[in-house]
Amino acid sequence: MFKNVIDELNARGLIKDYSNETQIRELLSTPQTIYCGFDPSANSLHIGNFIMIATLMRFTQYGHRVIALVGGGTGMIGDPSGKSKERAFLTAEKVQENVNSIKNQLSKFLDFKDSSKAILLNNYDWLKDISLLEYLRDYGKFININYMLSKDVVASRLANGISYTEFSYMLLQSIDFLKLHEKYGVSIQIGGSDQWGNLTSGLELIRKIKGDEEKVGCMVLHLITRSDGKKFGKSEEGALYLDEKLTSPYKLYQFFLNSTDEDAVHYLKVFTFVPVEEINEIEKEHLANLGQRIAQKRLAYEVTKIIHGEEKANEAVKMSEAFFKNEFESLSKENILELFNNSIRKIDVSNNFMDTLIEVGACKSKREARELISGNSISLNGNKITDIDYKLSDLNLLHDQFIVLKKGKKNFYLLSTK
């Protein structure tokens, strides 16, 4: 373990910027309270949010207390960060539903039972009590409009227009930092680099009200991108959610297993708790044996284990290896369905086998079917079929229902009698 959590965060390539690195290092040399906000615009957090969750977990490992703040109040407004147009409002009921769901997810990773380690809060609890006049006199008075317009979070929206509602988001988040500083002694706020304007505005508000000598700071983390350059966000196609009903453990495992060689080592540092020294050794072994995908396998397993538990991670490994080795007999019915994404072609086992190959789209004609069978290019449940007169039967069925048909090296078909 590093002497200061900052050293570990830097070694993992996480920190992009500080309000004042020297000051934050000094603060973190003794136990501090750090907070991070989570937006309830969806009913599940995603893998991009997990960077922040993991960072809070790292702070607790170094003896600091953390606060996970769910934005039940700010979620009623909507953060303009990274958006090209005004976002649609969620109903109060939907926001509350999302808040409850996100609280449950956060509770899997942070120990809120021990308030000396972690606290879970909802900013609706104090924002709802601020009257319009209080908002304008007690808070709005201290933030200059020109200062707000200079922030990227606002400036990027000026060309297309931004409502006063979304414009006010920055001040609302600043109020959060002030309230948490006053009541819980929060000295540091963390967030993604797209939140820099919101975080530094919080510092501005605290210093205007409390004085320039107030010991508070903020730091932002790099937005982690996928190999295609897109960030891990809930609005992106193919978003990876922490809710296994939305993104299964197997799908999560497969995503990281398919990371590029360059990304795999970086992601090990960012998403997992494998010690940096061990990751460096994994990198050496990985580069010496590129075809074995050593880093990807460790990465996929560790991420899946942290988010879904060891049992689900082991099951994902089992499914992946079964698919790679064409060994499907040991898989459960649920595993088989997920492995093939519930894409099923219904068949009748009493039909002619060649007709079945044509019927499911594996072959265009009986001539092609004969050629593929004779060329050892057809297998059922991992077993090669070499007899052109082969007949299907109930003995072929997995769980009295399924047959996994493979054509060539990459084409799979899940057949079902039901």
Helices and strands as residue ranges (DSSP letters): H 5-11, E 15-18, H 21-27, E 33-38, H 47-61, E 65-70, G 74-76, H 92-106, E 118-122, H 124-127, H 132-134, I 135-139, G 140-142, H 145-149, H 152-155, H 164-167, H 169-184, E 186-192, G 193-195, H 196-210, E 217-221, H 249-257, H 261-271, H 276-288, G 290-292, H 294-308, H 310-325, H 333-339, E 344-346, H 353-359, H 366-374, E 378-380, E 383-384, G 394-396, E 402-407, E 411-416
